[in-house]
Amino acid sequence: MIKLSDITEIGVFLKPHGIKGEIAAELDIESDEVSSLTCIICNMEGIFVPFFIDSVRSKGNDTVLLTLDGISDEKQASTFTGKKIYAKADEVSFSEEDDGLYVTDMSGYTIFSPDGNEIGLIESVDSSTANILFIVKTPDKDTIFIPAAEEFIQSLDIERKTIVMDLPEGLI
């Protein structure tokens, strides 16, 4: 059984491309790195499922077209739309020379207000739309959604895994 602790997020599926099962994907790793993966992994109805890659073609800077084993038409491919793409953590490396910290790396960070009050723990990041959201569990165990907008972030401590955010009145 594949556990979340054994995998790392590497991108998101966009939409089917054509009618033969090809799927567009936006990735945080290079397309040649995708080709060397044993498989990619997706959360399918609450279970992490491996899919073997048949082919990878580049479609721009961060976008590739993937063909997966067993996915042969547009209807099958459409079930992947918006799903996060994972890889085995030991098969990918994000070097220090990368672009730095990604918003998707902030799961597990605790958000505080400027006055030091805890807002909550980032459980996950929803990057399926243009407005990326932190999905946050508050100290009262409520789930709230906070825009991951740079203008709200006052400071970030990578070692302590904390973020200070100055959010507009009434947002939470």
C-alpha positions as CSV (number, residue, x, y, z in Angstrom):
1,M,0.0,0.0,0.0
2,I,1.3,3.4,-1.0
3,K,1.5,6.0,1.9
4,L,1.5,9.8,1.6
5,S,4.9,9.8,3.5
6,D,6.5,7.7,0.7
7,I,5.5,10.0,-2.2
8,T,6.0,13.6,-3.2
9,E,3.8,15.9,-5.3
10,I,5.3,16.7,-8.7
11,G,2.4,18.3,-10.5
12,V,-1.2,18.3,-11.6
13,F,-3.2,16.9,-14.5
14,L,-4.8,19.5,-16.7
15,K,-7.2,18.0,-19.2
16,P,-7.3,15.3,-21.9
17,H,-5.4,16.1,-25.2
18,G,-7.1,14.6,-28.2
19,I,-9.2,11.4,-28.3
20,K,-6.5,8.7,-27.8
21,G,-6.1,9.0,-24.0
22,E,-3.2,11.6,-23.9
23,I,-3.4,13.9,-20.8
24,A,-1.9,17.4,-20.4
25,A,0.0,17.8,-17.1
26,E,1.8,20.7,-15.4
27,L,4.9,19.5,-13.7
28,D,7.4,20.8,-11.1
29,I,10.1,18.5,-12.5
30,E,11.7,18.3,-16.0
31,S,10.0,16.1,-18.6
32,D,13.2,13.9,-18.9
33,E,12.9,13.2,-15.2
34,V,9.3,12.0,-15.7
35,S,10.5,9.5,-18.3
36,S,12.9,8.0,-15.7
37,L,10.2,7.4,-13.1
38,T,9.0,3.9,-12.3
39,C,5.5,5.2,-12.3
40,I,3.4,8.2,-11.3
41,I,0.8,8.0,-8.5
42,C,-2.7,9.5,-8.2
43,N,-5.2,9.5,-5.5
44,M,-8.2,7.6,-6.9
45,E,-11.2,7.6,-4.6
46,G,-9.0,7.8,-1.5
47,I,-6.4,5.2,-2.5
48,F,-3.0,6.1,-4.0
49,V,-2.7,4.1,-7.3
50,P,0.4,3.8,-9.5
51,F,0.1,4.3,-13.2
52,F,2.9,3.4,-15.7
53,I,3.9,6.0,-18.2
54,D,3.8,4.9,-21.9
55,S,5.0,8.2,-23.3
56,V,6.0,11.8,-22.5
57,R,6.0,14.7,-24.9
58,S,6.9,18.3,-24.0
59,K,4.2,20.9,-24.6
60,G,5.7,24.2,-23.5
61,N,7.9,25.1,-20.5
62,D,6.1,23.4,-17.6
63,T,3.5,21.3,-19.5
64,V,3.8,17.8,-20.9
65,L,1.5,15.4,-22.6
66,L,1.4,11.9,-20.9
67,T,0.1,8.6,-22.1
68,L,-0.5,6.1,-19.3
69,D,-0.7,2.4,-19.6
70,G,-4.4,1.3,-19.8
71,I,-5.7,4.8,-20.6
72,S,-6.7,4.7,-24.3
73,D,-9.5,7.2,-24.8
74,E,-10.7,10.7,-23.9
75,K,-13.3,9.5,-21.4
76,Q,-10.8,7.5,-19.4
77,A,-8.3,10.4,-19.6
78,S,-10.9,12.9,-18.3
79,T,-11.1,11.1,-14.9
80,F,-7.6,12.5,-14.2
81,T,-8.5,16.2,-14.8
82,G,-7.4,18.3,-11.8
83,K,-5.8,15.4,-9.9
84,K,-2.5,15.9,-8.3
85,I,0.4,13.8,-9.6
86,Y,2.8,12.2,-7.2
87,A,6.1,10.2,-7.6
88,K,8.0,8.0,-5.2
89,A,9.9,10.4,-3.0
90,D,13.2,8.5,-3.5
91,E,12.9,8.9,-7.3
92,V,12.8,12.7,-7.5
93,S,15.0,15.3,-6.1
94,F,14.3,19.0,-5.9
95,S,17.8,20.5,-5.8
96,E,18.7,23.6,-3.7
97,E,19.4,25.3,-7.0
98,D,15.8,25.0,-8.0
99,D,13.5,28.0,-8.0
100,G,13.2,27.7,-4.2
101,L,10.2,26.9,-2.1
102,Y,7.0,26.1,-3.9
103,V,3.5,26.8,-2.4
104,T,2.8,23.1,-2.7
105,D,5.7,22.4,-0.3
106,M,3.9,24.3,2.5
107,S,1.7,21.4,3.7
108,G,2.6,21.0,7.4
109,Y,3.4,24.7,7.9
110,T,1.5,26.5,10.7
111,I,0.0,29.9,9.9
112,F,0.1,32.7,12.4
113,S,-1.5,36.2,12.4
114,P,0.9,39.2,12.8
115,D,-0.1,39.4,16.5
116,G,1.2,35.9,17.1
117,N,-2.2,34.0,17.2
118,E,-2.3,30.7,15.5
119,I,-4.6,30.5,12.6
120,G,-4.0,26.9,11.8
121,L,-2.0,24.1,10.2
122,I,-1.9,23.8,6.4
123,E,-3.1,20.3,5.7
124,S,-2.9,20.5,1.9
125,V,-2.7,23.0,-1.0
126,D,-5.4,23.2,-3.7
127,S,-3.7,24.2,-6.9
128,S,-6.5,23.0,-9.2
129,T,-7.7,26.5,-10.0
130,A,-6.0,29.8,-10.8
131,N,-6.3,30.9,-7.2
132,I,-4.2,28.5,-5.1
133,L,-5.6,27.9,-1.7
134,F,-4.2,26.6,1.6
135,I,-6.5,24.1,3.2
136,V,-6.1,24.9,6.9
137,K,-7.2,23.0,10.0
138,T,-7.8,25.6,12.8
139,P,-7.0,25.0,16.5
140,D,-10.8,24.5,16.9
141,K,-10.6,21.6,14.3
142,D,-12.5,23.6,11.6
143,T,-11.3,23.5,8.0
144,I,-10.9,26.9,6.3
145,F,-9.5,28.0,2.9
146,I,-6.9,30.8,2.7
147,P,-5.7,32.2,-0.5
148,A,-2.0,31.5,-1.0
149,A,-1.4,35.0,-2.2
150,E,2.1,36.5,-1.8
151,E,0.7,39.9,-0.7
152,F,-0.8,38.3,2.5
153,I,2.5,36.6,3.5
154,Q,4.6,38.8,5.9
155,S,7.3,36.3,6.8
156,L,8.2,32.6,6.3
157,D,10.4,30.5,8.5
158,I,11.4,27.3,6.7
159,E,13.2,25.8,9.6
160,R,10.3,26.2,12.0
161,K,7.7,25.6,9.2
162,T,5.8,28.8,10.1
163,I,4.2,31.5,8.1
164,V,2.9,34.9,9.3
165,M,0.0,36.1,7.2
166,D,-1.8,39.4,7.4
167,L,-5.2,38.5,6.1
168,P,-8.0,40.9,5.2
169,E,-10.7,41.5,7.8
170,G,-13.4,38.9,7.7
171,L,-11.5,36.4,5.5
172,I,-11.4,33.8,8.3
